[in-house]
Amino acid sequence: MIDTTWTLKGGKVLGPAPFFIAGVVNVTPDSFYDGGGHGDADSGITHGIELARQGADILDVGGESTRPYADLVSEAEELERVVPVIQGLVAADTGCVVSVDTYKARVAAQALDAGADIINDVSAFGYDPELLDVIAQYKPGYVLMHSLGRPEEMQDAPGYLNVIEEIMAFFDEKLEILDKVGLPMDRVVLDPGIGFGKLLEHNLTILREIERFESLGLPLYMGLSNKSIWQGLLGLEIDERQNATQVATALMAAKGVPIHRVHEVKSARQTLTIVRELA
């Protein structure tokens, strides 16, 4: 494993380190894995602090589920969910950086003002045209993710002639736009978007050929924790997917993926430490 750095808002640098773990802090009632488990600010903050104790490097706070066919959440409600949690986690001085999982410009801006350093954007600034202005102004760490359509429609009938080539072309196009608005490329990491507008065959192809994306010269960010790919491949229900998640996380790390967004931080740190020592 090769040490990676990621430059964030204000020039803060994460790393160098062989891997980073982004712990999921869902402040939502309907996220696919832990919806409702941390649905208020106090429990969200407590959960984030616990993930930091378990070894997270990043705490990724989200106030709207982006699972397929999820209900939309208003800007006001999303702000009410995420800003107090971000403020509480920053005040707790956990040693982690805080990320906001949003595609809305105003939510992103207020989250960054509250102390977040990263925008994790499933839309690639495609749902809210003003988000690109926020990115250009704040120059945060930025997760550029591929998705085929919006959550309410992305799984209707996703199709690709060549899923790898099409995602790489998507990244090329979006990176050119980010460069033009002045976002330094050391702020950007790439997420191929497992489960976002992709069938099982597409997801498996992406994971098999993940090294192809390394040719773009930016760190890769992987979110495969407990997703439906493991039901499609192995018939596993939501509470049975942890082992599959760890195996796949290990394989992705061995293939060069340095940033892993996970629900079970303690297990992921054990997994990635083994890969670091043996791969």
GIZI-V323805 format. One record per residue. RES is the residue in three letters. PHI is phi in whole degrees, 0 to 359 (* if undefined). D_FIRST is the distance of its C-alpha to the first C-alpha in Angstrom with 2 decimals. Layout:
BEGIN
res->(RES/RES)
phi->(PHI/PHI)
d_first->(D_FIRST/D_FIRST)
END
This chain:
BEGIN
res->(MET/ILE/ASP/THR/THR/TRP/THR/LEU/LYS/GLY/GLY/LYS/VAL/LEU/GLY/PRO/ALA/PRO/PHE/PHE/ILE/ALA/GLY/VAL/VAL/ASN/VAL/THR/PRO/ASP/SER/PHE/TYR/ASP/GLY/GLY/GLY/HIS/GLY/ASP/ALA/ASP/SER/GLY/ILE/THR/HIS/GLY/ILE/GLU/LEU/ALA/ARG/GLN/GLY/ALA/ASP/ILE/LEU/ASP/VAL/GLY/GLY/GLU/SER/THR/ARG/PRO/TYR/ALA/ASP/LEU/VAL/SER/GLU/ALA/GLU/GLU/LEU/GLU/ARG/VAL/VAL/PRO/VAL/ILE/GLN/GLY/LEU/VAL/ALA/ALA/ASP/THR/GLY/CYS/VAL/VAL/SER/VAL/ASP/THR/TYR/LYS/ALA/ARG/VAL/ALA/ALA/GLN/ALA/LEU/ASP/ALA/GLY/ALA/ASP/ILE/ILE/ASN/ASP/VAL/SER/ALA/PHE/GLY/TYR/ASP/PRO/GLU/LEU/LEU/ASP/VAL/ILE/ALA/GLN/TYR/LYS/PRO/GLY/TYR/VAL/LEU/MET/HIS/SER/LEU/GLY/ARG/PRO/GLU/GLU/MET/GLN/ASP/ALA/PRO/GLY/TYR/LEU/ASN/VAL/ILE/GLU/GLU/ILE/MET/ALA/PHE/PHE/ASP/GLU/LYS/LEU/GLU/ILE/LEU/ASP/LYS/VAL/GLY/LEU/PRO/MET/ASP/ARG/VAL/VAL/LEU/ASP/PRO/GLY/ILE/GLY/PHE/GLY/LYS/LEU/LEU/GLU/HIS/ASN/LEU/THR/ILE/LEU/ARG/GLU/ILE/GLU/ARG/PHE/GLU/SER/LEU/GLY/LEU/PRO/LEU/TYR/MET/GLY/LEU/SER/ASN/LYS/SER/ILE/TRP/GLN/GLY/LEU/LEU/GLY/LEU/GLU/ILE/ASP/GLU/ARG/GLN/ASN/ALA/THR/GLN/VAL/ALA/THR/ALA/LEU/MET/ALA/ALA/LYS/GLY/VAL/PRO/ILE/HIS/ARG/VAL/HIS/GLU/VAL/LYS/SER/ALA/ARG/GLN/THR/LEU/THR/ILE/VAL/ARG/GLU/LEU/ALA)
phi->(*/259/297/235/238/220/272/244/307/73/84/299/245/267/99/288/202/287/202/231/246/260/276/277/242/273/255/220/271/224/296/297/258/228/303/86/289/222/277/235/300/298/289/296/296/300/296/299/297/294/296/297/298/283/119/293/259/229/247/261/263/232/244/217/293/247/296/305/68/292/288/287/240/293/302/298/292/297/299/297/282/267/297/298/292/299/300/293/290/296/295/288/51/285/91/268/271/249/241/246/265/205/243/265/299/292/297/299/297/290/294/295/297/281/124/293/244/224/253/256/243/290/265/51/47/257/266/237/299/280/296/299/295/296/299/295/286/272/49/279/299/221/266/269/247/270/217/261/91/276/306/286/222/294/259/296/198/294/214/219/281/211/298/293/297/289/291/297/295/301/298/304/296/290/295/297/294/299/298/293/272/95/279/299/293/286/273/256/234/246/241/289/75/301/86/259/73/214/276/307/298/292/300/294/298/300/292/297/250/301/298/302/287/294/294/282/82/235/299/258/238/239/239/235/295/60/280/291/306/281/287/296/277/239/73/270/282/305/274/244/260/295/294/300/300/292/299/294/299/298/295/295/297/296/272/109/279/264/240/231/265/222/270/263/293/302/295/295/293/298/303/289/294/297/299/302/279/248/279)
d_first->(0.00/3.79/6.64/9.09/12.83/15.59/19.20/21.76/25.55/27.29/24.40/22.59/18.88/16.29/13.43/11.67/9.16/5.64/8.03/11.79/14.46/17.71/20.52/23.44/26.80/29.38/32.80/34.48/36.98/35.69/31.90/31.14/29.37/30.74/33.52/36.11/34.16/33.67/36.36/37.75/36.47/36.78/34.90/32.18/31.76/31.84/29.20/26.89/27.47/26.68/23.34/22.54/23.64/21.34/18.25/18.19/17.07/19.24/22.55/23.50/27.30/29.23/32.99/33.52/32.20/30.83/30.97/33.17/36.83/36.27/39.18/39.06/39.16/41.23/39.85/41.94/40.74/37.05/37.62/39.48/36.61/33.59/34.96/36.20/32.94/30.94/33.54/33.42/29.66/29.73/32.71/31.04/28.53/25.73/23.03/21.53/22.05/24.26/24.01/27.03/26.91/29.92/31.36/34.55/35.13/37.24/34.97/31.99/34.13/35.51/32.17/30.82/34.07/33.59/30.28/27.57/24.97/23.50/25.33/23.85/26.24/26.75/29.45/27.78/30.84/33.08/35.17/36.41/37.19/37.30/33.63/32.74/35.09/33.36/29.96/31.63/33.42/30.79/27.68/25.41/21.83/22.38/20.92/22.46/22.93/24.74/27.75/30.72/33.61/34.25/33.54/37.22/37.19/33.71/34.00/37.57/36.89/33.54/33.47/31.50/32.32/28.65/26.35/23.29/25.51/27.43/24.54/23.15/26.72/26.96/23.93/25.39/28.71/27.54/25.32/28.41/30.45/28.08/28.06/31.86/32.30/30.28/27.02/24.42/21.51/19.04/20.59/19.70/17.03/17.82/18.64/20.14/22.36/22.23/25.86/27.35/29.94/28.34/29.61/27.72/27.46/25.97/23.32/22.35/22.28/19.96/17.46/17.91/17.52/15.01/13.33/16.79/16.44/13.62/16.59/18.05/15.71/15.05/12.41/13.08/14.71/15.52/18.71/19.55/20.58/23.82/24.96/27.78/25.60/25.56/29.34/29.69/27.55/28.48/31.51/30.00/31.76/30.07/30.06/28.66/25.34/23.05/21.86/21.23/19.25/16.93/16.51/15.81/13.35/11.33/11.76/10.91/7.53/6.98/8.64/6.64/8.86/8.14/11.79/13.75/17.54/18.97/22.26/21.29/19.05/19.46/18.41/15.37/14.19/14.89/13.10/9.80/10.26/10.90/7.86/5.86/8.65/9.26/6.89)
END
